[in-house]
Amino acid sequence: MPPARKHASGYVSSFPGRSAVCAASVAGAIATCLAGTPAFAQTEGGAVYLEQPKLTKVDCLRSCASRGRAQPGSTLRVRGKALSSVDSMIFHGADGRGDDTRAKVRAGSATRLNVEVPVSATTGPVSVRTESKQRSNRTRPLAILPGPPPEANPDLTPVPGMRQAGAPHLETGTSRTKAFVGARRAVTFSYRVTDGQPATVRVELVRASDSAVVRAWTPATTEGAVQKLSWNGKLGRANAPRGRYSFRLSVAAADGARAQSSQTGNATRDSFDLYDHVYPVRGKHSYGSAGARFGSGRSGHSHQGHDVFARCGTRMVAARGGKVKFSGYHGAAGNYMVIDGGASGYDYAYMHLTAPSPFRKGDRVYTGQEIGTVGDSGNAQGCHLHFEMWGNPGWYSGGRPVDPFPALRAWDSWS
């Protein structure tokens, strides 16, 4: 499938207003009007016109993602007219009303207000609503990049390892049992040292296959405080190989008395399994019939990927992190994006997304980060992900497509 021509993404932050006429008001009450219509309030002296709020511009003000785009937790600055009575903003998403979410706005003026992007908000139009339930026009789609997944806070438990008399007590915990190379935070190790200020602290990452220490940290530690350190799945500049790893904590008191967490090896304490890819479709799925396979016949060409069928709107994530190489629309591929997996040696193409991905060319995407949802845009028969893998030098850059099915099955087995 040839690459799409470059064109505007449609993600803009300024937009025209919209005029409309409100239906007759209800006597003795403020009329409830359809979105985009003015309203009237009945008083003893007659109807009073309530100006319809109008949005003219939405910008990300604080805690923004790359290139000034919004993400969950960002503060948006909203500009327009008749905004003084606005009490909430509706994030309409891309999939009907099912993914709509509402957020309270912060007090502003008739022309400006602020609002924080809620965690559940996704790319799509936004509008505002007043205390009298009058709604503004909807904007064009506002790009909202997915934020990082919430970091797990593991329960810290006392370690059963070696402890000499007078040494501090140790508690540890690890955020997950499965970690992925290229994730924003592959895994986080937490610990607490009590009953004595430690003189030295050392955290080691141990490979289970041969008990080798592959990485070590010597963090500053305060007695009684929970300390955290994260590992991204890399050893130097290289990605660590798949396998089981464990954290080991060693602490020495000022008098030399030592405490250490259990020897790791194949033990389960503070251990996790590291993988190089995550399965991209995060819901119930199937691999289709013979026509879904790599190499199956198509009009004028052969199928260059494998189709994974899932319910429309099923969440989709990056199988491997990297930089976005293409993001746009193609008549056959629909909404699609291509991620350069860098050290993995592959480019990964995701096609038929429900809506354009908020990521643009050049953006950094992490393994397991949401990039869109399964759809049927373009030339698609039923909602599915058309997934391609291209060897170096990459997608329509001199590389060739390879059959992704064996890889998909392997990722499916551990994801």
N, C-alpha and C positions, 0 to 999 in steps of 0.2 A: 504494500500500500504506500503510494508516494507521500512525501511530506506535504502538509497543507501550506497554502500561501499565507503569508503574514497578513494579518488584519487586526483591526481594533478589538480589544478584549471585551469592551462594554463595561468595564469596571471604572466608573467615574464618580466623583464626589459632588458635582454640581448638576442641577437639573431644572427644567422649567416647572412652573406651577401648573395647576389644572383648575379650570372653572367649572361650576355646575350649579344646579338650582335645587334648593331644598324643597321637600314636600311640605304641605301645610303643617303648622305647629299644632300641638295638642293644647287646648285651653287650660290655663292654670299651671302649666309645667313647661320645662325646657324640652323642646323637641329633640328626639333622637334621630339623627340623619345618617344617611349612608356615607361611606368614606368618600371624601372629596366634595362634600356639599356644605353650604352654609347653614346656619340654624337661627331660630328666632326664639326669644323668651317672651311669654305673655305676662304683662303687668296690667295694673288698673288703667294705665294710660294707653295701653295698646301693645303691639308687638315691638320688641327691641331686637335689632339685628345683632347677632353674635358672629363676629368675623371668623371665618374659617382659618385655622392655622395653616401656614404654608412653609414648606421646607425649601431652602435654596442651596444649602451647602452642608456637608457633613465631613469633618476632618478628624483624624486621630490626633489627640492632644498629648496623651501620656501613656507610658507602658505599651508602646506600639511595636509591631513586628517590623520586618525589613521594609525599606522604602516607604515608611510612614503609614503602613496599612494596619488595620485593626486586628486584634486577636482577643480571646476571652481575657477579661481583666483590664483591657484598654479603656481609657477615658475618651469619649467622643465629644467634640465641640460641634453643636448643631446651630446653624444660623437660619433665619427665616423671618416670618411675620406672624403676629398674633400668637406668640408662644407663651405669654405670661400665665395663661390658665392651663397649660399642658401639664399633665401629671405622669405620663408614661410614654415609653417608646415601644413599638412592636417590631420585632425582628422577624420578617416573614419567611425567611429561608427559601428553599427551592422546591419543596415537595408538598404543595397544598398547605392546609392548615395544620397538618400533623407535626410539622417541625417549627411552628411559630412559637416565639417566646417573648415575654414582656419584661421590661425593666423600668423601675421608678427613675424619674429624672431628678436632677438636682435643681433647686430654685435658681432661676435666671432672670431674664428680662423679656420684653416683648419681642426681641430680635435674637436672643441667644440663650442657650441652655447647655448643660453638660449631662452626660449619662454614661454609666459604666456598662461595658459589653458583658452580658451574662455568659456563664460557662457553656450553656446549651445553644448559644446563638451560632447560626451558620450563614454562609454567604447568601445574600438575597436582598430584596428591597427592604426599606424601613419606612415607618410612618409614625406619627405621634397622635396621642389622644388627649383631649382636654377633660377637665373634671365633669363637664356636661356630656361626655361620651361623644364629642364631635371629633372626627378624624381628619388628618391632613391628607394630601396627596401621597402616594407611594413614590419613593425615589427609584432611580435605576438601581440595579444590584450593587450592593456594597460588599467589597471583598473582605471576608473575615477569615484570616488564617487560623487553622486549628492551633490551640495552645498545647504545651507539653502535657502529657498525662500526669495526673496528681501523683506525687511521690508517696510511696507507702511509708507508714511509720510503724516499723515492726515493734512488737513487744520485746523489751530487753529482759533477759533472764540470766541468772547467775551461771557462770561458766564452770564446768566440772573439771577443768584442767589443773595442772600443777600449781600449788601456792605454798610458798615458804612462810614460816612464822614471821609475822610483822609486815608481810607484803599487803598491798591494797587488795580490796575485793574487786572483781571484774564482772560486768554484765555486757552482753553483746546481742545483736540482732541483725539480720540481713533482709533487705527490702523485697527480694523475690527469689524464686527458685529457678526461673528461666530468664536469661538475659540475652540480648541480641547485639551483635556487632553493628556499629553505626547508629545506635539509638542515642537520643539526647543524653540520657543517663542510663547506661546499661544496667548497673546495679549499685546500690548504696549500702555501705556497712556502717552501723551505728554501735556505739559503745559508751559505757560509763565506768569511771574509776572512783571508788569510794573508800573511806577509812584510810586516808593518807594521800598527800599530794605526791604524784609520781615524779621521779627524777628523770626517767627516760621512758618513752613509749615507742613501740615499733609495731606496725601492722604489716603483715606479709600476705601476699597472694600466692597460694600454693596450688600447683597443678596436680590433680589426683592421679594421673597416669604414672607419674614417676616421682611424686612428692617434691618436685623441684620448686624453689621459690622463684617466681617469674617477675615479681614486682614487689617493692617495699616502700613504705611511707614512715616518716618519723614526725608525726604531727605534734604541735604544742597542745597540751591537754590540761584542763582545769578540773580539779577534784570535785566530784559531785555533779558536773554538767554533762549533758548528753552531747557527744561529739559525733560528727558524720564525715565520711569521705566517700566520693563516688568514683567509679571506674567506668571508662567508656569502651572497654573491650579491645583496647590497643596495647601493644607492647612496643614502645617507641613509636615509630611511624607505621609499623606493620600491624595488621589485624591479628589478634590472637587466634589460634586454631580452635575449632569446635572441641568441646569436652567439658569435664567437670572441674571446677575450681572451688577453693575455699579460702576464707579469710582466717588468719591466725593473729591473735593479739598477745603481745609480750610487754609487761610493765615491770620496772624496777623502782623500788623505794630509795630514799636517800642513803639508807644504810646498806643497800645492795640486795635486800630481800626481794625475790622475784615471784611473779605470778604470770601464768601463761594459759591461754585457752587450749582446749584439747588439740592433740595432734590431729590433723585433718585427714589426709589420705582419702579414703572413700567414705569417711564419716559424713553424716547429713548435717551436722551443726555448721551454720554459717557457710554452707555449700550451695552452689548453684550450677546449672548447666548453661553453657554459652553456645549460641547458635549464630550462623552467619546470615540467615534470612528468616522472615516471618511470613506466614501465608497471607496473601493480600486481601482475600475476601473474608470479612469477619462475621460470618453468619452461615446458616445452612446453605449448602451448595451442591452442585453436581457437575460432571464433566461432559455431559451431552452424549450425542451419538457419534457415528463415524465422521459426519460432516463437521464436527467441532474440532477435529484433530489437525495437527500440523501437517501440511502437504496435501490436504484434501482439495478436490477440484473446486475452482471458482471461475467465473466468467473471465477468460483472458489471463488468469494467473492461478497460482496455488495459494492455499491458506498459509500465512506466514506466522501464525501463532496458535494458541489453544484457547477455546472458549470455555469459560467457567460460568455456569448459570446459577442465578440466585434471585431472590425476590427484589423487585425494584426498590431502590432506596437503601439496600444493604450497605453498611459502612465498608469503605475500601481504604487500605493503608499501603504505604510504600513497602514492598517486599525487601528492599535494600535501600539504604540512604544514599544520597549523592546530590548532584546539582541538576536542576531542571534544564533539560536541553531544548525541549519544545513544549509549548502549551497553547492550545488553540482549538479550532474547529475544522473538520474536514467532512466533505459530503458523505464519504463512506465510513470513516472512523468516528464521526460525531465529535462530541467533546472528548478530547484526548490529551495525554501528556506523556513525555518521555523523560526518564531520569537516567543520567549518566552515573553508573555505579562505581566509577573510578577504579579502585584497587580490586574490585570483584571481577573486572575484565569484561563486563557486560553493560549494555544499555537495556533498560526495561521500559516497555511501552504499555500503556493502559488506555483502552479505548471504550467508547460508548458510555461515558460517564453521564449521570443524570443532568448535570449542569457544568459549566466551565469551572475548572479547578481554580481556586483563588491564588495558586502559585503561578509565578511567571518565570520566563527564561532567566536563568542565572540564580534563582533562589536555592537555598540549601534546604533539603528535606532529609529528615532522620528516619532510620529504620523503624517501622511501626507507626509512623506519623500519618494521621488521616489526610488523604488527598482528594477525596470525593466519595460518591456513592455509585453503586451499580445502577446502570440505566439502559436505555435502548435508543440513544440519540444516533443520528446518522443512519446508515444502512444496516439495521439490526433486526433480527427476528426474535423478539422476546428479550427481556432484560438479562444481560450477561456482561461479563468482563472479557474482552478480547485481549489476551496477554501475549506479548512478544518479548523475546530475548535475542539480542544481537551481539555477536562477538566483536572484539576490537578490529578496526578503529571506531566502530559504532554504527548506530542507526542511520542508514542512508548517507554514511560518511566513508564508505569503502568496506564496511563490515558485512556480515551475512547473518540472516536469521538462523537460529538453531531451535530444535524442538524443545519447548519449555515443559512438556508434560512430565518427564522424569523428575525435574526439579520441583515442580508444583506438588507432585505426590510426596516427595521427601519432606518439603516444608509443611505439608498438611499433616504429616505423621507426628510432628513435634509441636505444632502451633495450636 
